[in-house]
């Protein structure tokens, strides 16, 4: 699990509350910083090497990208 890797210092997770609790418990043993977005669905991940100019247009679920809440990380 990514929470156990010694190089990772921060964990970002989007998903269910149940899985988020597991991630939090695993990350807490090393006091890693966490950002948890729980209870939602249809998370979208866009990596640096994305081959399209607009990931929003290519997304299978526009609701996940055009909803009222947007979370970003750098």
PyMOL Python script that loads the backbone (N, CA, C, O; Angstrom):
from pymol import cmd

cmd.read_pdbstr("""\
ATOM      1  N   UNK A   1       0.842  -1.176   0.000  1.00  0.00           N
ATOM      2  CA  UNK A   1       0.000   0.000   0.000  1.00  0.00           C
ATOM      3  C   UNK A   1       0.890   1.244   0.000  1.00  0.00           C
ATOM      4  O   UNK A   1       1.957   1.253   0.613  1.00  0.00           O
ATOM      5  N   UNK A   2       0.447   2.277  -0.684  1.00  0.00           N
ATOM      6  CA  UNK A   2       1.248   3.498  -0.797  1.00  0.00           C
ATOM      7  C   UNK A   2       1.539   4.132   0.552  1.00  0.00           C
ATOM      8  O   UNK A   2       2.536   4.840   0.693  1.00  0.00           O
ATOM      9  N   UNK A   3       0.705   3.900   1.533  1.00  0.00           N
ATOM     10  CA  UNK A   3       0.934   4.494   2.852  1.00  0.00           C
ATOM     11  C   UNK A   3       2.142   3.886   3.552  1.00  0.00           C
ATOM     12  O   UNK A   3       2.700   4.501   4.460  1.00  0.00           O
ATOM     13  N   UNK A   4       2.552   2.695   3.146  1.00  0.00           N
ATOM     14  CA  UNK A   4       3.691   2.031   3.788  1.00  0.00           C
ATOM     15  C   UNK A   4       5.026   2.364   3.133  1.00  0.00           C
ATOM     16  O   UNK A   4       6.076   2.069   3.703  1.00  0.00           O
ATOM     17  N   UNK A   5       5.009   2.962   1.968  1.00  0.00           N
ATOM     18  CA  UNK A   5       6.255   3.253   1.256  1.00  0.00           C
ATOM     19  C   UNK A   5       7.031   4.336   2.005  1.00  0.00           C
ATOM     20  O   UNK A   5       6.459   5.371   2.347  1.00  0.00           O
ATOM     21  N   UNK A   6       8.325   4.117   2.267  1.00  0.00           N
ATOM     22  CA  UNK A   6       9.098   5.073   3.065  1.00  0.00           C
ATOM     23  C   UNK A   6       9.333   6.424   2.388  1.00  0.00           C
ATOM     24  O   UNK A   6       9.600   7.411   3.073  1.00  0.00           O
ATOM     25  N   UNK A   7       9.240   6.487   1.069  1.00  0.00           N
ATOM     26  CA  UNK A   7       9.487   7.741   0.368  1.00  0.00           C
ATOM     27  C   UNK A   7       8.271   8.668   0.414  1.00  0.00           C
ATOM     28  O   UNK A   7       8.424   9.889   0.447  1.00  0.00           O
ATOM     29  N   UNK A   8       7.074   8.097   0.417  1.00  0.00           N
ATOM     30  CA  UNK A   8       5.875   8.947   0.408  1.00  0.00           C
ATOM     31  C   UNK A   8       5.713   9.668   1.741  1.00  0.00           C
ATOM     32  O   UNK A   8       5.762   9.060   2.810  1.00  0.00           O
ATOM     33  N   UNK A   9       5.516  10.997   1.645  1.00  0.00           N
ATOM     34  CA  UNK A   9       5.335  11.817   2.841  1.00  0.00           C
ATOM     35  C   UNK A   9       3.915  12.335   2.962  1.00  0.00           C
ATOM     36  O   UNK A   9       3.462  12.699   4.046  1.00  0.00           O
ATOM     37  N   UNK A  10       3.214  12.364   1.824  1.00  0.00           N
ATOM     38  CA  UNK A  10       1.847  12.873   1.801  1.00  0.00           C
ATOM     39  C   UNK A  10       0.965  11.892   1.043  1.00  0.00           C
ATOM     40  O   UNK A  10       1.403  11.269   0.076  1.00  0.00           O
ATOM     41  N   UNK A  11      -0.263  11.761   1.482  1.00  0.00           N
ATOM     42  CA  UNK A  11      -1.219  10.866   0.842  1.00  0.00           C
ATOM     43  C   UNK A  11      -2.459  11.665   0.474  1.00  0.00           C
ATOM     44  O   UNK A  11      -3.013  12.379   1.310  1.00  0.00           O
ATOM     45  N   UNK A  12      -2.889  11.547  -0.762  1.00  0.00           N
ATOM     46  CA  UNK A  12      -4.155  12.127  -1.202  1.00  0.00           C
ATOM     47  C   UNK A  12      -5.059  10.999  -1.649  1.00  0.00           C
ATOM     48  O   UNK A  12      -4.649  10.166  -2.458  1.00  0.00           O
ATOM     49  N   UNK A  13      -6.276  10.951  -1.143  1.00  0.00           N
ATOM     50  CA  UNK A  13      -7.191   9.858  -1.478  1.00  0.00           C
ATOM     51  C   UNK A  13      -8.586  10.400  -1.717  1.00  0.00           C
ATOM     52  O   UNK A  13      -9.085  11.213  -0.939  1.00  0.00           O
ATOM     53  N   UNK A  14      -9.215   9.951  -2.792  1.00  0.00           N
ATOM     54  CA  UNK A  14     -10.615  10.247  -3.070  1.00  0.00           C
ATOM     55  C   UNK A  14     -11.336   8.924  -3.203  1.00  0.00           C
ATOM     56  O   UNK A  14     -10.957   8.086  -4.021  1.00  0.00           O
ATOM     57  N   UNK A  15     -12.372   8.728  -2.407  1.00  0.00           N
ATOM     58  CA  UNK A  15     -13.109   7.469  -2.484  1.00  0.00           C
ATOM     59  C   UNK A  15     -14.091   7.320  -1.344  1.00  0.00           C
ATOM     60  O   UNK A  15     -14.550   8.302  -0.760  1.00  0.00           O
ATOM     61  N   UNK A  16     -14.400   6.087  -1.043  1.00  0.00           N
ATOM     62  CA  UNK A  16     -15.411   5.792  -0.032  1.00  0.00           C
ATOM     63  C   UNK A  16     -14.907   6.087   1.374  1.00  0.00           C
ATOM     64  O   UNK A  16     -13.705   6.096   1.636  1.00  0.00           O
ATOM     65  N   UNK A  17     -15.851   6.325   2.261  1.00  0.00           N
ATOM     66  CA  UNK A  17     -15.510   6.576   3.661  1.00  0.00           C
ATOM     67  C   UNK A  17     -14.850   5.352   4.276  1.00  0.00           C
ATOM     68  O   UNK A  17     -13.887   5.478   5.032  1.00  0.00           O
ATOM     69  N   UNK A  18     -15.361   4.171   3.957  1.00  0.00           N
ATOM     70  CA  UNK A  18     -14.807   2.929   4.506  1.00  0.00           C
ATOM     71  C   UNK A  18     -13.333   2.763   4.135  1.00  0.00           C
ATOM     72  O   UNK A  18     -12.506   2.478   5.001  1.00  0.00           O
ATOM     73  N   UNK A  19     -13.004   2.937   2.877  1.00  0.00           N
ATOM     74  CA  UNK A  19     -11.610   2.808   2.443  1.00  0.00           C
ATOM     75  C   UNK A  19     -10.768   3.959   2.969  1.00  0.00           C
ATOM     76  O   UNK A  19      -9.603   3.762   3.314  1.00  0.00           O
ATOM     77  N   UNK A  20     -11.334   5.152   3.035  1.00  0.00           N
ATOM     78  CA  UNK A  20     -10.624   6.306   3.583  1.00  0.00           C
ATOM     79  C   UNK A  20     -10.184   6.088   5.017  1.00  0.00           C
ATOM     80  O   UNK A  20      -9.099   6.516   5.413  1.00  0.00           O
ATOM     81  N   UNK A  21     -11.025   5.424   5.795  1.00  0.00           N
ATOM     82  CA  UNK A  21     -10.652   5.107   7.182  1.00  0.00           C
ATOM     83  C   UNK A  21      -9.442   4.184   7.215  1.00  0.00           C
ATOM     84  O   UNK A  21      -8.552   4.347   8.050  1.00  0.00           O
ATOM     85  N   UNK A  22      -9.411   3.223   6.315  1.00  0.00           N
ATOM     86  CA  UNK A  22      -8.260   2.299   6.259  1.00  0.00           C
ATOM     87  C   UNK A  22      -6.981   3.035   5.866  1.00  0.00           C
ATOM     88  O   UNK A  22      -5.915   2.793   6.432  1.00  0.00           O
ATOM     89  N   UNK A  23      -7.098   3.923   4.904  1.00  0.00           N
ATOM     90  CA  UNK A  23      -5.939   4.718   4.475  1.00  0.00           C
ATOM     91  C   UNK A  23      -5.446   5.579   5.636  1.00  0.00           C
ATOM     92  O   UNK A  23      -4.241   5.669   5.871  1.00  0.00           O
ATOM     93  N   UNK A  24      -6.365   6.209   6.360  1.00  0.00           N
ATOM     94  CA  UNK A  24      -5.993   7.078   7.484  1.00  0.00           C
ATOM     95  C   UNK A  24      -5.281   6.298   8.579  1.00  0.00           C
ATOM     96  O   UNK A  24      -4.289   6.774   9.131  1.00  0.00           O
ATOM     97  N   UNK A  25      -5.769   5.119   8.897  1.00  0.00           N
ATOM     98  CA  UNK A  25      -5.134   4.295   9.936  1.00  0.00           C
ATOM     99  C   UNK A  25      -3.728   3.891   9.499  1.00  0.00           C
ATOM    100  O   UNK A  25      -2.787   3.962  10.289  1.00  0.00           O
ATOM    101  N   UNK A  26      -3.586   3.468   8.248  1.00  0.00           N
ATOM    102  CA  UNK A  26      -2.272   3.044   7.755  1.00  0.00           C
ATOM    103  C   UNK A  26      -1.286   4.207   7.703  1.00  0.00           C
ATOM    104  O   UNK A  26      -0.113   4.031   8.034  1.00  0.00           O
ATOM    105  N   UNK A  27      -1.736   5.381   7.298  1.00  0.00           N
ATOM    106  CA  UNK A  27      -0.849   6.543   7.191  1.00  0.00           C
ATOM    107  C   UNK A  27      -0.504   7.129   8.556  1.00  0.00           C
ATOM    108  O   UNK A  27       0.554   7.737   8.719  1.00  0.00           O
ATOM    109  N   UNK A  28      -1.375   6.953   9.524  1.00  0.00           N
ATOM    110  CA  UNK A  28      -1.158   7.536  10.853  1.00  0.00           C
ATOM    111  C   UNK A  28       0.045   6.929  11.565  1.00  0.00           C
ATOM    112  O   UNK A  28       0.677   7.602  12.379  1.00  0.00           O
ATOM    113  N   UNK A  29       0.369   5.689  11.280  1.00  0.00           N
ATOM    114  CA  UNK A  29       1.489   5.051  11.978  1.00  0.00           C
ATOM    115  C   UNK A  29       2.815   5.757  11.698  1.00  0.00           C
ATOM    116  O   UNK A  29       3.722   5.717  12.529  1.00  0.00           O
ATOM    117  N   UNK A  30       2.937   6.405  10.533  1.00  0.00           N
ATOM    118  CA  UNK A  30       4.147   7.158  10.180  1.00  0.00           C
ATOM    119  C   UNK A  30       3.929   8.666  10.218  1.00  0.00           C
ATOM    120  O   UNK A  30       4.806   9.430   9.814  1.00  0.00           O
ATOM    121  N   UNK A  31       2.766   9.100  10.702  1.00  0.00           N
ATOM    122  CA  UNK A  31       2.392  10.517  10.777  1.00  0.00           C
ATOM    123  C   UNK A  31       2.498  11.220   9.423  1.00  0.00           C
ATOM    124  O   UNK A  31       2.963  12.357   9.338  1.00  0.00           O
ATOM    125  N   UNK A  32       2.063  10.529   8.365  1.00  0.00           N
ATOM    126  CA  UNK A  32       2.074  11.133   7.033  1.00  0.00           C
ATOM    127  C   UNK A  32       0.938  12.138   6.918  1.00  0.00           C
ATOM    128  O   UNK A  32      -0.131  11.954   7.500  1.00  0.00           O
ATOM    129  N   UNK A  33       1.182  13.202   6.163  1.00  0.00           N
ATOM    130  CA  UNK A  33       0.134  14.188   5.909  1.00  0.00           C
ATOM    131  C   UNK A  33      -0.883  13.573   4.959  1.00  0.00           C
ATOM    132  O   UNK A  33      -0.529  12.820   4.052  1.00  0.00           O
ATOM    133  N   UNK A  34      -2.163  13.907   5.182  1.00  0.00           N
ATOM    134  CA  UNK A  34      -3.223  13.316   4.374  1.00  0.00           C
ATOM    135  C   UNK A  34      -4.227  14.359   3.927  1.00  0.00           C
ATOM    136  O   UNK A  34      -4.515  15.321   4.639  1.00  0.00           O
ATOM    137  N   UNK A  35      -4.752  14.146   2.735  1.00  0.00           N
ATOM    138  CA  UNK A  35      -5.922  14.868   2.247  1.00  0.00           C
ATOM    139  C   UNK A  35      -6.899  13.791   1.817  1.00  0.00           C
ATOM    140  O   UNK A  35      -6.614  13.011   0.908  1.00  0.00           O
ATOM    141  N   UNK A  36      -8.049  13.746   2.470  1.00  0.00           N
ATOM    142  CA  UNK A  36      -9.054  12.735   2.166  1.00  0.00           C
ATOM    143  C   UNK A  36     -10.326  13.409   1.670  1.00  0.00           C
ATOM    144  O   UNK A  36     -10.846  14.319   2.316  1.00  0.00           O
ATOM    145  N   UNK A  37     -10.822  12.966   0.532  1.00  0.00           N
ATOM    146  CA  UNK A  37     -12.098  13.425  -0.014  1.00  0.00           C
ATOM    147  C   UNK A  37     -12.991  12.193  -0.027  1.00  0.00           C
ATOM    148  O   UNK A  37     -12.907  11.362  -0.932  1.00  0.00           O
ATOM    149  N   UNK A  38     -13.842  12.082   0.981  1.00  0.00           N
ATOM    150  CA  UNK A  38     -14.577  10.836   1.198  1.00  0.00           C
ATOM    151  C   UNK A  38     -16.057  10.959   0.878  1.00  0.00           C
ATOM    152  O   UNK A  38     -16.646  12.038   0.952  1.00  0.00           O
ATOM    153  N   UNK A  39     -16.637   9.829   0.524  1.00  0.00           N
ATOM    154  CA  UNK A  39     -18.071   9.754   0.312  1.00  0.00           C
ATOM    155  C   UNK A  39     -18.507  10.050  -1.106  1.00  0.00           C
ATOM    156  O   UNK A  39     -19.669   9.835  -1.449  1.00  0.00           O
ATOM    157  N   UNK A  40     -17.607  10.537  -1.933  1.00  0.00           N
ATOM    158  CA  UNK A  40     -17.959  10.863  -3.311  1.00  0.00           C
ATOM    159  C   UNK A  40     -17.823   9.657  -4.221  1.00  0.00           C
ATOM    160  O   UNK A  40     -17.507   8.550  -3.784  1.00  0.00           O
ATOM    161  N   UNK A  41     -18.070   9.905  -5.499  1.00  0.00           N
ATOM    162  CA  UNK A  41     -17.866   8.849  -6.481  1.00  0.00           C
ATOM    163  C   UNK A  41     -17.343   9.473  -7.766  1.00  0.00           C
ATOM    164  O   UNK A  41     -17.307  10.695  -7.904  1.00  0.00           O
ATOM    165  N   UNK A  42     -16.947   8.642  -8.685  1.00  0.00           N
ATOM    166  CA  UNK A  42     -16.485   9.083  -9.998  1.00  0.00           C
ATOM    167  C   UNK A  42     -15.278  10.014  -9.936  1.00  0.00           C
ATOM    168  O   UNK A  42     -15.268  11.064 -10.578  1.00  0.00           O
ATOM    169  N   UNK A  43     -14.278   9.636  -9.174  1.00  0.00           N
ATOM    170  CA  UNK A  43     -13.057  10.449  -9.117  1.00  0.00           C
ATOM    171  C   UNK A  43     -12.363  10.427 -10.471  1.00  0.00           C
ATOM    172  O   UNK A  43     -12.373   9.410 -11.164  1.00  0.00           O
ATOM    173  N   UNK A  44     -11.767  11.542 -10.842  1.00  0.00           N
ATOM    174  CA  UNK A  44     -11.012  11.621 -12.083  1.00  0.00           C
ATOM    175  C   UNK A  44      -9.573  11.975 -11.776  1.00  0.00           C
ATOM    176  O   UNK A  44      -9.311  12.891 -10.997  1.00  0.00           O
ATOM    177  N   UNK A  45      -8.642  11.263 -12.375  1.00  0.00           N
ATOM    178  CA  UNK A  45      -7.219  11.518 -12.160  1.00  0.00           C
ATOM    179  C   UNK A  45      -6.611  11.904 -13.499  1.00  0.00           C
ATOM    180  O   UNK A  45      -6.719  11.153 -14.469  1.00  0.00           O
ATOM    181  N   UNK A  46      -5.973  13.067 -13.560  1.00  0.00           N
ATOM    182  CA  UNK A  46      -5.322  13.538 -14.780  1.00  0.00           C
ATOM    183  C   UNK A  46      -3.831  13.645 -14.491  1.00  0.00           C
ATOM    184  O   UNK A  46      -3.414  14.430 -13.639  1.00  0.00           O
ATOM    185  N   UNK A  47      -3.036  12.862 -15.197  1.00  0.00           N
ATOM    186  CA  UNK A  47      -1.593  12.848 -14.988  1.00  0.00           C
ATOM    187  C   UNK A  47      -0.906  13.871 -15.891  1.00  0.00           C
ATOM    188  O   UNK A  47      -1.502  14.382 -16.839  1.00  0.00           O
ATOM    189  N   UNK A  48       0.358  14.157 -15.581  1.00  0.00           N
ATOM    190  CA  UNK A  48       1.130  15.153 -16.325  1.00  0.00           C
ATOM    191  C   UNK A  48       1.246  14.845 -17.820  1.00  0.00           C
ATOM    192  O   UNK A  48       1.318  15.762 -18.637  1.00  0.00           O
ATOM    193  N   UNK A  49       1.264  13.567 -18.176  1.00  0.00           N
ATOM    194  CA  UNK A  49       1.485  13.200 -19.576  1.00  0.00           C
ATOM    195  C   UNK A  49       0.184  13.000 -20.357  1.00  0.00           C
ATOM    196  O   UNK A  49       0.172  12.305 -21.373  1.00  0.00           O
ATOM    197  N   UNK A  50      -0.896  13.598 -19.892  1.00  0.00           N
ATOM    198  CA  UNK A  50      -2.182  13.445 -20.579  1.00  0.00           C
ATOM    199  C   UNK A  50      -2.053  13.930 -22.023  1.00  0.00           C
ATOM    200  O   UNK A  50      -1.436  14.963 -22.284  1.00  0.00           O
ATOM    201  N   UNK A  51      -2.639  13.176 -22.957  1.00  0.00           N
ATOM    202  CA  UNK A  51      -2.463  13.470 -24.369  1.00  0.00           C
ATOM    203  C   UNK A  51      -3.547  14.336 -24.981  1.00  0.00           C
ATOM    204  O   UNK A  51      -3.573  14.504 -26.201  1.00  0.00           O
ATOM    205  N   UNK A  52      -4.426  14.881 -24.191  1.00  0.00           N
ATOM    206  CA  UNK A  52      -5.507  15.691 -24.738  1.00  0.00           C
ATOM    207  C   UNK A  52      -5.444  17.103 -24.174  1.00  0.00           C
ATOM    208  O   UNK A  52      -4.994  17.309 -23.047  1.00  0.00           O
ATOM    209  N   UNK A  53      -5.892  18.064 -24.952  1.00  0.00           N
ATOM    210  CA  UNK A  53      -5.859  19.463 -24.504  1.00  0.00           C
ATOM    211  C   UNK A  53      -6.907  19.741 -23.439  1.00  0.00           C
ATOM    212  O   UNK A  53      -6.735  20.656 -22.634  1.00  0.00           O
ATOM    213  N   UNK A  54      -7.986  18.975 -23.415  1.00  0.00           N
ATOM    214  CA  UNK A  54      -9.050  19.224 -22.451  1.00  0.00           C
ATOM    215  C   UNK A  54      -9.557  17.920 -21.845  1.00  0.00           C
ATOM    216  O   UNK A  54     -10.438  17.279 -22.419  1.00  0.00           O
ATOM    217  N   UNK A  55      -9.017  17.515 -20.696  1.00  0.00           N
ATOM    218  CA  UNK A  55      -9.488  16.288 -20.046  1.00  0.00           C
ATOM    219  C   UNK A  55     -10.977  16.339 -19.718  1.00  0.00           C
ATOM    220  O   UNK A  55     -11.625  15.294 -19.655  1.00  0.00           O
ATOM    221  N   UNK A  56     -11.530  17.526 -19.509  1.00  0.00           N
ATOM    222  CA  UNK A  56     -12.954  17.640 -19.182  1.00  0.00           C
ATOM    223  C   UNK A  56     -13.828  17.125 -20.314  1.00  0.00           C
ATOM    224  O   UNK A  56     -14.826  16.445 -20.074  1.00  0.00           O
ATOM    225  N   UNK A  57     -13.455  17.450 -21.545  1.00  0.00           N
ATOM    226  CA  UNK A  57     -14.251  16.983 -22.690  1.00  0.00           C
ATOM    227  C   UNK A  57     -14.133  15.480 -22.871  1.00  0.00           C
ATOM    228  O   UNK A  57     -15.076  14.840 -23.335  1.00  0.00           O
ATOM    229  N   UNK A  58     -12.998  14.908 -22.514  1.00  0.00           N
ATOM    230  CA  UNK A  58     -12.763  13.485 -22.709  1.00  0.00           C
ATOM    231  C   UNK A  58     -13.281  12.631 -21.557  1.00  0.00           C
ATOM    232  O   UNK A  58     -13.330  11.407 -21.674  1.00  0.00           O
ATOM    233  N   UNK A  59     -13.664  13.248 -20.461  1.00  0.00           N
ATOM    234  CA  UNK A  59     -14.117  12.517 -19.282  1.00  0.00           C
ATOM    235  C   UNK A  59     -15.428  11.787 -19.568  1.00  0.00           C
ATOM    236  O   UNK A  59     -16.346  12.371 -20.144  1.00  0.00           O
ATOM    237  N   UNK A  60     -15.524  10.509 -19.168  1.00  0.00           N
ATOM    238  CA  UNK A  60     -16.777   9.780 -19.367  1.00  0.00           C
ATOM    239  C   UNK A  60     -17.899  10.298 -18.481  1.00  0.00           C
ATOM    240  O   UNK A  60     -19.070  10.039 -18.757  1.00  0.00           O
ATOM    241  N   UNK A  61     -17.565  11.019 -17.432  1.00  0.00           N
ATOM    242  CA  UNK A  61     -18.580  11.532 -16.519  1.00  0.00           C
ATOM    243  C   UNK A  61     -18.356  13.019 -16.296  1.00  0.00           C
ATOM    244  O   UNK A  61     -17.569  13.406 -15.432  1.00  0.00           O
ATOM    245  N   UNK A  62     -19.037  13.849 -17.063  1.00  0.00           N
ATOM    246  CA  UNK A  62     -18.893  15.290 -16.919  1.00  0.00           C
ATOM    247  C   UNK A  62     -19.305  15.777 -15.550  1.00  0.00           C
ATOM    248  O   UNK A  62     -18.812  16.804 -15.085  1.00  0.00           O
ATOM    249  N   UNK A  63     -20.210  15.053 -14.890  1.00  0.00           N
ATOM    250  CA  UNK A  63     -20.684  15.470 -13.571  1.00  0.00           C
ATOM    251  C   UNK A  63     -19.549  15.517 -12.563  1.00  0.00           C
ATOM    252  O   UNK A  63     -19.545  16.371 -11.677  1.00  0.00           O
ATOM    253  N   UNK A  64     -18.586  14.613 -12.686  1.00  0.00           N
ATOM    254  CA  UNK A  64     -17.493  14.583 -11.717  1.00  0.00           C
ATOM    255  C   UNK A  64     -16.560  15.780 -11.878  1.00  0.00           C
ATOM    256  O   UNK A  64     -15.916  16.188 -10.911  1.00  0.00           O
ATOM    257  N   UNK A  65     -16.478  16.345 -13.070  1.00  0.00           N
ATOM    258  CA  UNK A  65     -15.586  17.471 -13.295  1.00  0.00           C
ATOM    259  C   UNK A  65     -16.298  18.816 -13.279  1.00  0.00           C
ATOM    260  O   UNK A  65     -15.666  19.845 -13.039  1.00  0.00           O
ATOM    261  N   UNK A  66     -17.587  18.823 -13.528  1.00  0.00           N
ATOM    262  CA  UNK A  66     -18.318  20.079 -13.586  1.00  0.00           C
ATOM    263  C   UNK A  66     -19.234  20.273 -12.384  1.00  0.00           C
ATOM    264  O   UNK A  66     -20.075  21.172 -12.399  1.00  0.00           O
ATOM    265  N   UNK A  67     -19.095  19.456 -11.346  1.00  0.00           N
ATOM    266  CA  UNK A  67     -19.894  19.603 -10.139  1.00  0.00           C
ATOM    267  C   UNK A  67     -19.531  20.863  -9.386  1.00  0.00           C
ATOM    268  O   UNK A  67     -18.661  21.624  -9.810  1.00  0.00           O
ATOM    269  N   UNK A  68     -20.194  21.078  -8.277  1.00  0.00           N
ATOM    270  CA  UNK A  68     -19.978  22.310  -7.516  1.00  0.00           C
ATOM    271  C   UNK A  68     -18.683  22.295  -6.712  1.00  0.00           C
ATOM    272  O   UNK A  68     -18.254  23.341  -6.226  1.00  0.00           O
ATOM    273  N   UNK A  69     -18.053  21.136  -6.563  1.00  0.00           N
ATOM    274  CA  UNK A  69     -16.829  21.034  -5.768  1.00  0.00           C
ATOM    275  C   UNK A  69     -15.701  20.555  -6.671  1.00  0.00           C
ATOM    276  O   UNK A  69     -15.844  19.563  -7.385  1.00  0.00           O
ATOM    277  N   UNK A  70     -14.586  21.263  -6.635  1.00  0.00           N
ATOM    278  CA  UNK A  70     -13.416  20.882  -7.417  1.00  0.00           C
ATOM    279  C   UNK A  70     -12.233  20.798  -6.471  1.00  0.00           C
ATOM    280  O   UNK A  70     -11.990  21.730  -5.705  1.00  0.00           O
ATOM    281  N   UNK A  71     -11.495  19.700  -6.511  1.00  0.00           N
ATOM    282  CA  UNK A  71     -10.307  19.544  -5.672  1.00  0.00           C
ATOM    283  C   UNK A  71      -9.096  19.430  -6.585  1.00  0.00           C
ATOM    284  O   UNK A  71      -9.121  18.686  -7.566  1.00  0.00           O
ATOM    285  N   UNK A  72      -8.037  20.165  -6.265  1.00  0.00           N
ATOM    286  CA  UNK A  72      -6.810  20.130  -7.065  1.00  0.00           C
ATOM    287  C   UNK A  72      -5.611  19.981  -6.153  1.00  0.00           C
ATOM    288  O   UNK A  72      -5.649  20.366  -4.985  1.00  0.00           O
ATOM    289  N   UNK A  73      -4.550  19.419  -6.698  1.00  0.00           N
ATOM    290  CA  UNK A  73      -3.297  19.326  -5.965  1.00  0.00           C
ATOM    291  C   UNK A  73      -2.149  19.564  -6.931  1.00  0.00           C
ATOM    292  O   UNK A  73      -2.279  19.307  -8.128  1.00  0.00           O
ATOM    293  N   UNK A  74      -1.046  20.046  -6.429  1.00  0.00           N
ATOM    294  CA  UNK A  74       0.124  20.254  -7.281  1.00  0.00           C
ATOM    295  C   UNK A  74       1.328  19.598  -6.660  1.00  0.00           C
ATOM    296  O   UNK A  74       2.422  19.656  -7.222  1.00  0.00           O
TER     297      UNK A  74
END
""", "prot")
cmd.dss("prot")
cmd.show_as("cartoon", "prot")
cmd.util.cbc("prot")
cmd.orient("prot")
